[in-house]
Amino acid sequence: MKTIDFRSDTVTQPTPAMREAMYTAEVGDDVYGEDKTVNRLEELGATLMGKEAALFVSSGTQGNLLALMVHCQRGDEVILEADSHIFLYEVGGISAIAGLVPKCVRGHGGVLQVADVLNNIRADNIHFPRTSLLCLENTHNRAGGAVTTLPQMESLGALANAHGFPLHLDGARIFNAAVALGVPVSALAAPCASVSVCLSKGLGAPVGSLLVGSRAFVAKARKLRKMLGGGMRQAGVIAAAGIVALETMTERLADDHANARFLAEGLLDIGFQVELARVETNIVMAQTASLGLTAEEVVMRLATVGVKASSIEKHIMRFVTHHHIDRAAVSEALARISQVL
């Protein structure tokens, strides 16, 4: 029985084109700036995102941490969505390493609202930390792949600019957002001083992210990357897969979105509670209380028939579609899920 893995879009294997590119990659010492494949990836990423420069980093977590450290001084406060990846899933690096104070603001379905952000900007007061950065997440992982629209991005960027601090975007799945909205990815990046872009989620590369911004920003991030142990040598071997990901894997994300919707409808028919209106990209959040089971109990039952998914809360499961799961695989998974439930 073939396993159908919905745990994340990070479980994908490199495509044949990626493996070939990795095998034949021209490499050099990237710390010296001599790895031509890394340089090519960074130039491609910067161009696609409409920014001056890009930095190849080991992960989105590292990219986000570098952005925090470049934009802020220790003791500053950062506004971010209460269920953001930076706050929940990056091991507290915002405080433990960057020395910053997180100010969590609850969004509407994961999307921060201008009025709520405005109400949480610190006044200039000797007792308060300085608000020095606004962080967004698009799409929003914990909110089920929720998309922040271009007008919303622009309004939040204008608000940050008016108050004298930058906007950083955790854009791990920014290409999913762009495809869902039908806009260029550079348009979503335009209001942001910096963006982290994951190559190993929906785009299917085996490892790595890009951090993009101005030349001055990237120069500072490059030095801090070295401090964090992220200076890589012949990194073109993995950067080559990232080039293939950016060149060949972005437009097909629409298939993942359609398959997620098909999956959500099927789960609803089986008896899960699913808000179809919130299935905007490739993530499906399904509630299990209506089945009389906890999410972990359902996860264990599904594992017996070769279907993998994640338990997020006591009664909430997450399913993520990706390029290894086509429509036939979704149909097969639904049949197996129905069998054990």
MOGI-V620285 format. One record per residue. N is the residue number from 1. RES is the residue in one letter. PHI is phi in whole degrees, -180 to 180 (* if undefined). NEAR is the number of other C-alpha atoms within 12 Angstrom. Layout:
((N | RES | PHI | NEAR) (N | RES | PHI | NEAR))
//
This chain:
((1 | M | * | 11) (2 | K | -78 | 16) (3 | T | -74 | 22) (4 | I | -113 | 37) (5 | D | -107 | 33) (6 | F | -102 | 40) (7 | R | -62 | 30) (8 | S | -166 | 32) (9 | D | -86 | 40) (10 | T | -93 | 29) (11 | V | -88 | 27) (12 | T | -68 | 27) (13 | Q | -98 | 25) (14 | P | -59 | 31) (15 | T | -71 | 24) (16 | P | -54 | 16) (17 | A | -64 | 23) (18 | M | -65 | 34) (19 | R | -63 | 24) (20 | E | -65 | 17) (21 | A | -64 | 25) (22 | M | -65 | 30) (23 | Y | -66 | 18) (24 | T | -102 | 17) (25 | A | -60 | 29) (26 | E | -82 | 24) (27 | V | -127 | 28) (28 | G | -164 | 21) (29 | D | -83 | 20) (30 | D | -69 | 31) (31 | V | -62 | 26) (32 | Y | -87 | 19) (33 | G | 75 | 24) (34 | E | -105 | 19) (35 | D | -89 | 27) (36 | K | -65 | 26) (37 | T | -72 | 34) (38 | V | -62 | 40) (39 | N | -59 | 33) (40 | R | -67 | 31) (41 | L | -62 | 40) (42 | E | -64 | 40) (43 | E | -66 | 29) (44 | L | -64 | 29) (45 | G | -62 | 39) (46 | A | -63 | 33) (47 | T | -63 | 24) (48 | L | -61 | 32) (49 | M | -88 | 37) (50 | G | 72 | 26) (51 | K | -115 | 34) (52 | E | -73 | 28) (53 | A | -153 | 33) (54 | A | -144 | 39) (55 | L | -128 | 54) (56 | F | -81 | 50) (57 | V | -125 | 46) (58 | S | -71 | 34) (59 | S | -159 | 30) (60 | G | -65 | 37) (61 | T | -61 | 35) (62 | Q | -65 | 41) (63 | G | -61 | 44) (64 | N | -64 | 46) (65 | L | -63 | 43) (66 | L | -62 | 46) (67 | A | -61 | 49) (68 | L | -59 | 49) (69 | M | -72 | 38) (70 | V | -74 | 35) (71 | H | -75 | 36) (72 | C | -122 | 35) (73 | Q | -108 | 23) (74 | R | -56 | 23) (75 | G | 95 | 23) (76 | D | -72 | 29) (77 | E | -108 | 33) (78 | V | -122 | 43) (79 | I | -89 | 47) (80 | L | -148 | 42) (81 | E | -69 | 37) (82 | A | -60 | 31) (83 | D | -107 | 30) (84 | S | -69 | 41) (85 | H | -62 | 35) (86 | I | -58 | 43) (87 | F | -81 | 33) (88 | L | -89 | 19) (89 | Y | -123 | 19) (90 | E | -122 | 23) (91 | V | 58 | 16) (92 | G | 68 | 21) (93 | G | -59 | 27) (94 | I | -56 | 39) (95 | S | -100 | 25) (96 | A | -66 | 18) (97 | I | -109 | 23) (98 | A | -77 | 31) (99 | G | 71 | 22) (100 | L | -110 | 31) (101 | V | -103 | 30) (102 | P | -80 | 37) (103 | K | -112 | 33) (104 | C | -86 | 28) (105 | V | -122 | 30) (106 | R | -75 | 24) (107 | G | -88 | 27) (108 | H | -97 | 22) (109 | G | 61 | 29) (110 | G | 89 | 30) (111 | V | -102 | 36) (112 | L | -67 | 39) (113 | Q | -106 | 30) (114 | V | -56 | 28) (115 | A | -62 | 18) (116 | D | -69 | 22) (117 | V | -64 | 35) (118 | L | -57 | 24) (119 | N | -70 | 18) (120 | N | -113 | 30) (121 | I | -79 | 33) (122 | R | -69 | 25) (123 | A | -73 | 16) (124 | D | -74 | 12) (125 | N | -146 | 10) (126 | I | -60 | 8) (127 | H | -87 | 9) (128 | F | -106 | 17) (129 | P | -70 | 26) (130 | R | -85 | 29) (131 | T | -71 | 36) (132 | S | -124 | 38) (133 | L | -163 | 43) (134 | L | -115 | 50) (135 | C | -115 | 50) (136 | L | -116 | 56) (137 | E | -135 | 48) (138 | N | -145 | 48) (139 | T | -74 | 44) (140 | H | -97 | 42) (141 | N | -59 | 45) (142 | R | -65 | 35) (143 | A | -89 | 37) (144 | G | 79 | 42) (145 | G | 76 | 44) (146 | A | -63 | 39) (147 | V | -104 | 42) (148 | T | -92 | 39) (149 | T | -71 | 34) (150 | L | -61 | 29) (151 | P | -59 | 19) (152 | Q | -66 | 23) (153 | M | -60 | 35) (154 | E | -65 | 23) (155 | S | -66 | 25) (156 | L | -70 | 38) (157 | G | -65 | 35) (158 | A | -65 | 24) (159 | L | -62 | 28) (160 | A | -61 | 31) (161 | N | -62 | 21) (162 | A | -65 | 14) (163 | H | -103 | 23) (164 | G | 81 | 19) (165 | F | -133 | 28) (166 | P | -82 | 33) (167 | L | -116 | 44) (168 | H | -109 | 47) (169 | L | -112 | 48) (170 | D | -77 | 48) (171 | G | -103 | 47) (172 | A | -50 | 41) (173 | R | -119 | 47) (174 | I | -65 | 50) (175 | F | -68 | 46) (176 | N | -62 | 48) (177 | A | -64 | 42) (178 | A | -63 | 34) (179 | V | -66 | 33) (180 | A | -63 | 34) (181 | L | -88 | 26) (182 | G | 70 | 20) (183 | V | -125 | 20) (184 | P | -64 | 23) (185 | V | -63 | 35) (186 | S | -64 | 31) (187 | A | -67 | 27) (188 | L | -69 | 47) (189 | A | -80 | 43) (190 | A | -56 | 33) (191 | P | -75 | 34) (192 | C | -104 | 43) (193 | A | -73 | 40) (194 | S | -152 | 48) (195 | V | -143 | 53) (196 | S | -100 | 49) (197 | V | -128 | 53) (198 | C | -85 | 44) (199 | L | -95 | 48) (200 | S | -107 | 40) (201 | K | -97 | 44) (202 | G | -61 | 50) (203 | L | -82 | 45) (204 | G | 84 | 40) (205 | A | -68 | 43) (206 | P | -73 | 32) (207 | V | -164 | 35) (208 | G | 111 | 40) (209 | S | -140 | 46) (210 | L | -118 | 52) (211 | L | -115 | 53) (212 | V | -117 | 49) (213 | G | 175 | 44) (214 | S | -73 | 27) (215 | R | -61 | 21) (216 | A | -64 | 20) (217 | F | -61 | 30) (218 | V | -67 | 34) (219 | A | -61 | 23) (220 | K | -68 | 26) (221 | A | -64 | 38) (222 | R | -62 | 36) (223 | K | -68 | 23) (224 | L | -68 | 27) (225 | R | -59 | 30) (226 | K | -62 | 23) (227 | M | -59 | 16) (228 | L | -83 | 22) (229 | G | 82 | 16) (230 | G | -98 | 27) (231 | G | -71 | 24) (232 | M | -107 | 30) (233 | R | -93 | 24) (234 | Q | -80 | 25) (235 | A | -77 | 36) (236 | G | -59 | 37) (237 | V | -59 | 33) (238 | I | -96 | 39) (239 | A | -63 | 48) (240 | A | -59 | 41) (241 | A | -67 | 40) (242 | G | -65 | 49) (243 | I | -63 | 43) (244 | V | -61 | 33) (245 | A | -60 | 42) (246 | L | -69 | 39) (247 | E | -85 | 22) (248 | T | -127 | 22) (249 | M | -113 | 31) (250 | T | -84 | 36) (251 | E | -68 | 25) (252 | R | -73 | 27) (253 | L | -60 | 39) (254 | A | -60 | 29) (255 | D | -65 | 27) (256 | D | -62 | 41) (257 | H | -66 | 40) (258 | A | -65 | 30) (259 | N | -69 | 36) (260 | A | -65 | 43) (261 | R | -65 | 33) (262 | F | -62 | 33) (263 | L | -63 | 41) (264 | A | -60 | 40) (265 | E | -64 | 27) (266 | G | -67 | 28) (267 | L | -65 | 35) (268 | L | -62 | 25) (269 | D | -64 | 21) (270 | I | -73 | 25) (271 | G | 131 | 22) (272 | F | -69 | 34) (273 | Q | -97 | 26) (274 | V | -136 | 33) (275 | E | -88 | 22) (276 | L | -61 | 25) (277 | A | -64 | 18) (278 | R | -96 | 30) (279 | V | -91 | 36) (280 | E | -98 | 39) (281 | T | -134 | 46) (282 | N | -110 | 49) (283 | I | -120 | 47) (284 | V | -122 | 48) (285 | M | -99 | 44) (286 | A | -124 | 43) (287 | Q | -92 | 34) (288 | T | -107 | 30) (289 | A | -58 | 21) (290 | S | -66 | 21) (291 | L | -89 | 23) (292 | G | 74 | 17) (293 | L | -134 | 22) (294 | T | -78 | 24) (295 | A | -61 | 30) (296 | E | -65 | 25) (297 | E | -64 | 25) (298 | V | -67 | 35) (299 | V | -56 | 35) (300 | M | -67 | 22) (301 | R | -65 | 22) (302 | L | -64 | 32) (303 | A | -62 | 25) (304 | T | -70 | 22) (305 | V | -117 | 26) (306 | G | 76 | 25) (307 | V | -116 | 34) (308 | K | -109 | 31) (309 | A | -148 | 37) (310 | S | -114 | 32) (311 | S | -94 | 29) (312 | I | -100 | 25) (313 | E | -137 | 19) (314 | K | -53 | 20) (315 | H | -125 | 26) (316 | I | -127 | 31) (317 | M | -112 | 39) (318 | R | -122 | 41) (319 | F | -120 | 47) (320 | V | -127 | 44) (321 | T | -91 | 49) (322 | H | -159 | 42) (323 | H | -73 | 41) (324 | H | -88 | 32) (325 | I | -119 | 37) (326 | D | -94 | 26) (327 | R | -63 | 24) (328 | A | -65 | 15) (329 | A | -67 | 27) (330 | V | -64 | 35) (331 | S | -61 | 23) (332 | E | -64 | 24) (333 | A | -62 | 38) (334 | L | -62 | 35) (335 | A | -64 | 23) (336 | R | -68 | 27) (337 | I | -62 | 32) (338 | S | -61 | 23) (339 | Q | -62 | 16) (340 | V | -92 | 21) (341 | L | -111 | 25))
//
